[in-house]
């Protein structure tokens, strides 16, 4: 869905606000409506402060979770790349275990891209944070490495540490993806937004064009705020979502490395054939 289509509902809200101003507001007017402006001002002062506090708290919560989730994904991808890089410290005698680990890394990255990302994109799906089979396969593949030189011992220790980091970041990523704003808080924001719009609709304003401008501005702002909260609360789809390009590029690189080290391809490319 493009951003233009995603913001199209704002035009509907603006049109509805104009309709309310032109059709319903004149019917709600009463004789002493202009004398109640001071009462409305007191109401909007108190109500606006409470609304700002609630909405500010929710925005801070979803923005913090969005940033933490982005960092967890980047840390997980960085740990995967570190394991691949540390394999360069092992000599050619470890070619087969290294190839097995590279295949396991590709399988794990592909499982994130094809399976877990789709599950995290479902609004009401709770993703299982238990260790996946692809991660177990990576752990088993790392057991086949034999460290003889001192540098290989250090590299193997770093690889094990990064596997542990992957497990922690995966659990953190899934737990953050499963979190959502409590329904009662969303209901509270919806109720307060309706009260705010209706309040401005029935408030007495001498100039109908100014009244229409105020009502349209409030309606569009409240609607846009609701859309921002909804998008940030579901960071894997919508207008403001987490970028998946780094994961896709990593998966493609691993796929190329896997094909490069396939035994059947090596035999085919051999000069003796």
Secondary structure by P-SEA (a helix, b strand, c coil): ccccccaaaaaaaaaaaaaaaacccccccccccccaaaaaaaaaaaaaaaaaaaaaaaaaaaaaaaaaaaaaaaaaaaaaaaaaaacccccccaaaaaaaaaaaaaaaaaaaaccaaaaaacccccccccccaaaaaaaaaaaacccccaaaaaaaaaaaaaaaaaaaaaaaaaaaaaccccaaaaaaaaaaaaaaaaaaaacccccaaaaaaaaaaaaaaaaaaaaaaaaaaccccccccccaaaaaaaaaaaaaaaaaacaaaaaaacccc
